[in-house]
Amino acid sequence: MGSGRAVWTVLVKELVDALRDRRTLLAVLVSSVFLGPLALIALSSLVATFEVSAERREVYVAGIDAAPTLRNYFERQTYTVRAAPPDYEAQLRSARLGDPVVVVPPDFEAALLRGDAPVVEIVSDSANQRSQASTHRIESLVLGFGRERAALSLALRGVSLELLEPVQVQDRDLASTQTRGAQFMSMLPFFVIMAVLYGALNAALDTTAGERERGSLEPLLTNPAARWALVVGKWGAVACVSMLIAVLSSFSFLPAQWLLRSDTLQALFQYGPREALAFLVVLLPFAAALSAVLMAVAIRCRTFKEAQASSTLVVLGVSLMPLVTLFNPGEEAGWHLWVPALAQNMLLNRVLKGEGFGLEQVVVPVAVCVLLSGVGLAYVARTLRSAALK
């Protein structure tokens, strides 16, 4: 049997076995078709909840009866004033109340008449995400009341308001629409990378340790074919499964956009076929490298369970590498491109930001993936030739 024919025969055989394996099919469907879109939809639901809270334009106030001028200001800003429940602190701690509470002192109006500055508290709980998200909005509302009172007092005394604000400040955000959207979507590349990893995991372990446990690996080695041909055939099947998950994961976000509940995310999340293809440029070499590395880890294990335990280090490394940017925020460093998983996460986030990447940025990660694939396959072929399988 020629080497090319042996590669093709083993490739087809392993693909058929992988597609018959329910665990592999479940990994393909759950990780590639459902996981990413479900994460996107869950994020959309969270943002939509905050949007609904902002659209209600409600403010909870404790002691509002002592501040009719403040009530008047809130109502002129089209806010509905609601009395805070007596146990608002307990409700905020337990997240039953999703809005911060404005606490007005009893002598609010008297202090204003005296020219004093009454202290108004805005009570929230930083562990309560809903209340924390509305705190800045309510704080701006209360500060607006203070600016209005100051302007009226100065106007009554014939003093220009410009003396109070000698400098005018205007915000100018340099971030593009896609960049702002990527701040919400920064976890999506992590989900895609993990989907590719788990897709390759089951297939790689089954084609090595799984066959060894079933006793079907030794008869395969008796065939008159080069060891490297058998290894390439097995690796090709595992890589095909992992690459299939990469393709499905990248394109699954296209129909998932139709289910977004948040208008903000629909406007910010600009993901089309071009972005999906850019995802594939990054993910396909990574899927091939992961397949080879996992096969190299599992080839010396005698059982499938032992191989699962041994591959934990690979799973842990791939899952922890993207977190480097969280602990070290700032400018992207050049060495990031040399670290597998970290480089892919960085490039995928650049795609979501609309920045893209050039040839010089993708060459290094691809070269690293090719090197890992070659080392992994060489180790598997060497192990098959050795006495380790006896």
WOPE-V712964 format. One record per pair of residues at least 24 apart in sequence whose ideal C-beta (glycine too) atoms are under 6 Angstrom apart, sorted by the first residue. I is the first residue (numbers start at 1). J is the second residue. D is the distance in Angstrom with one decimal. If there is no record, write none. Layout:
I|J|D / I|J|D
This chain:
1|225|5.3 / 3|226|5.3 / 3|229|4.4 / 6|225|3.7 / 6|229|4.0 / 7|229|4.9 / 7|232|5.1 / 7|233|4.5 / 10|230|5.5 / 10|233|2.7 / 10|234|6.0 / 11|233|4.4 / 11|236|4.5 / 11|237|5.3 / 14|207|5.4 / 14|234|5.5 / 14|237|3.3 / 15|237|4.7 / 18|203|4.9 / 18|241|5.4 / 23|202|5.0 / 24|202|4.9 / 24|203|5.5 / 27|198|5.4 / 27|199|5.3 / 27|202|5.4 / 28|245|5.7 / 31|195|3.7 / 31|198|5.3 / 31|199|5.8 / 32|195|5.3 / 32|245|4.0 / 32|248|3.8 / 32|249|4.4 / 33|248|5.6 / 33|252|5.7 / 35|191|5.7 / 35|195|5.7 / 36|191|5.2 / 36|192|6.0 / 36|249|5.4 / 36|252|5.4 / 37|252|5.2 / 37|256|3.5 / 39|191|5.2 / 40|256|5.0 / 41|259|5.4 / 44|260|4.4 / 44|261|4.9 / 44|262|4.6 / 44|265|5.2 / 45|261|5.7 / 47|262|4.1 / 47|264|5.9 / 47|265|5.6 / 48|261|4.1 / 48|262|4.3 / 50|133|5.0 / 53|134|5.9 / 58|82|5.7 / 60|84|4.5 / 60|99|5.2 / 60|101|4.8 / 61|102|4.6 / 62|101|5.7 / 62|103|4.7 / 63|104|4.0 / 66|104|5.6 / 66|106|5.1 / 66|108|5.0 / 67|104|4.6 / 67|108|4.3 / 70|145|6.0 / 73|145|4.6 / 92|125|4.4 / 92|128|5.7 / 92|131|5.7 / 93|125|5.6 / 95|128|4.8 / 98|130|3.5 / 98|131|5.8 / 99|131|6.0 / 99|134|5.5 / 100|124|3.9 / 100|131|5.1 / 100|134|5.7 / 100|135|4.9 / 100|138|5.2 / 176|354|5.6 / 177|268|5.9 / 178|270|5.1 / 178|353|5.5 / 178|354|3.2 / 179|353|4.5 / 180|268|5.6 / 181|268|3.0 / 181|269|4.9 / 182|352|4.1 / 182|353|4.3 / 185|352|5.3 / 189|345|5.1 / 189|348|3.5 / 189|349|5.6 / 190|322|5.2 / 192|249|4.8 / 193|344|5.8 / 195|245|5.5 / 195|249|4.9 / 196|242|5.6 / 196|245|5.6 / 196|246|5.0 / 196|283|5.9 / 196|287|5.0 / 197|290|5.8 / 197|318|5.2 / 199|241|5.8 / 199|242|4.8 / 199|245|3.5 / 200|238|5.8 / 200|242|3.7 / 200|290|4.7 / 200|291|4.7 / 200|294|5.7 / 201|294|5.9 / 203|238|4.4 / 203|241|4.5 / 204|238|4.8 / 204|291|5.7 / 204|294|3.7 / 204|295|4.8 / 205|298|4.9 / 205|304|5.9 / 205|307|4.5 / 207|234|4.8 / 207|238|6.0 / 208|295|5.3 / 208|298|4.3 / 208|299|4.7 / 209|298|4.5 / 209|301|4.3 / 209|304|5.3 / 209|307|3.6 / 210|304|4.9 / 213|303|4.9 / 213|304|5.6 / 227|381|4.9 / 227|384|5.0 / 227|385|5.4 / 228|381|5.0 / 231|377|5.5 / 231|380|5.0 / 231|381|4.6 / 235|291|5.8 / 235|292|5.8 / 235|377|5.8 / 238|291|4.1 / 239|288|4.6 / 239|291|4.4 / 242|287|3.8 / 242|291|5.4 / 243|284|5.5 / 243|287|4.8 / 246|283|4.0 / 246|284|6.0 / 246|287|5.1 / 250|276|4.5 / 250|279|4.0 / 250|280|5.5 / 251|276|5.1 / 275|351|5.3 / 278|351|4.6 / 282|344|5.3 / 282|347|4.8 / 282|348|5.9 / 285|366|4.8 / 285|369|3.9 / 286|344|5.1 / 286|369|5.6 / 288|373|5.3 / 289|369|3.8 / 289|372|4.1 / 289|373|5.0 / 292|373|4.3 / 292|376|3.1 / 292|377|5.2 / 293|372|5.8 / 293|376|4.9 / 295|380|5.3 / 296|376|4.1 / 296|379|4.5 / 296|380|5.5 / 299|380|5.0 / 299|383|4.9 / 337|364|4.3 / 337|365|5.7
